[in-house]
Amino acid sequence: MKITFLGTGTSQGIPIIGSDHPVCLSDNPKDKRLRVSVLVEWDNNAYVVDCGPDFRQQMLRSKCKRIDGIIFTHEHSDHVAGMDDIRPFFFRQGAIPIYAHKRVIKALKRRFDYFFIDEENKYPGVPSLKINQVKKKLFSLNGLEVTPIKVDHNKWPVFGYRFKDFAYLTDVKTVAKEEREKLKNLKVLVVNALRLTPHPSHFNLEEALKFIEDIKPEKAYLTHVSHHLGFHDEVQQQLPQNVYLAYDNLQITI
């Protein structure tokens, strides 16, 4: 299984428009972060987790030519705003499968209502979707079992996902004990670490490291990072031996 970090930034990305913060002015490519997303590939399968406003740029940069589906964590703009840019995949492949909680599907129908018009009345070129509702139980993607992990983004329920020995969690503030049990014996855990100071709806660095210590994966990667966490290279030097600060275009193999 290959994981490509398409984006590792928070909702505004880094650099932030108009910001003079030193991290936003950094020349280090690892300090430039698109909105958070990953591409998960195994055998001949390719699935994207979330489809944010940088989706087009991410697909061009990764040279991705086919996706078998999009899996959504939740409906906030930085996770869904790129949906219209699935059109090139639709033109080549036909209807694109999506996987999401029923609340997220409802939100997509409001925001992208023109996707969901009856096929006979749909404007030419508008993508078609194959909708799959995700519940709190295992589901299969071309033979690979995926486990939804319910986490809380402040009081907003969000799904993370476990793919065999890899788990991807973003926009996490709290995780119940029964959900943590689903994350045992991981080779790789990806989890958000927004900044150094506490935040009402995201792990800060201290909380993320405590969570990693509890879950005990072989390796962990931090994502959904804001400029307030600091310069990539400086932060990495302060992390435990098995914890890494993810960056855009990073690829790992499990």
Secondary structure, 3 states (H helix, E strand, C coil): CEEEEEECECCCCECCCCCCCCCCCCCCHHHCECECEEEEEECCEEEEECCCCCHHHHHHHHCCCCCCEEECCCCCHHHHCCHHHHHHHHHHHCCEEEEECHHHHHHHHHHCHHHCCCHHHCCCCCCCEEEEECCCCCEEECCEEEEEEEEEECCEEEEEEEECCEEECCCCCECCHHHHHHHCCCCEEEEECCCCCCCCCCCCHHHHHHHHHHHCCCEEEEECECHHHCCHHHHHHCCCCCEEECCCCCEEEC
